[in-house]
Amino acid sequence: MPSICSHMIIAKEVAKRLNISSDEFIRGNLLPDIIDLKDSHHKIKKSVYMVPNINYFIKKLDLTSELDMGYLTHLLLDKHYLEDYLSNLYPNKNVFLDGLIYKDYDYLNHLLIKEYKLDTEYIRKVLIKYDCNISKEKLKYNINCLGQNISGETYYLKYNSFSEFLRNISKTISEELVKYASKPN
């Protein structure tokens, strides 16, 4: 799955496109990675990766809630990242197995924060206000990732193509959210 910075970039871009200005949307966007539930992503096997089952969550979420819209935004990014981005770059290879992709995230996070002008202090303040059943350790880990400034060579992800993917997929996810929100459950 992509890093917290990627999720926060998509949250920012989608919120701008859909005119959402609530902290709840930002909080919902990180929930799948920090909530204490076995099926926070409810994954199904697709090719090499376990991909979030969007239809499963559409039935469970209240898409009039900005928290739930943020949650769905997170899942949609995970889905597209696995199916459309990584699977095209590395067909038939699970790039998470050797752990090197996590180093790529460490190297790319500060560049993404700078390019997309993420207000990491604002995001930290929003994220510490959860009042649901979350893993405090996972939350702390994700918040710490926002402050990393590590340089190095990436192994799987190349900055320009990854940044372009994020720019393009924010439009797709915005359109999907509008479509899902307009459908009755």
PyMOL commands that set and color helices and strands:
alter all, ss='L'
color gray80, all
select helices_A, chain A and resi 4-18+23-34+54-60+66-89+100-115+120-127+136-145+159-182
alter helices_A, ss='H'
color red, helices_A
select strands_A, chain A and resi 43-46+49-52
alter strands_A, ss='S'
color yellow, strands_A
deselect
rebuild
show_as cartoon
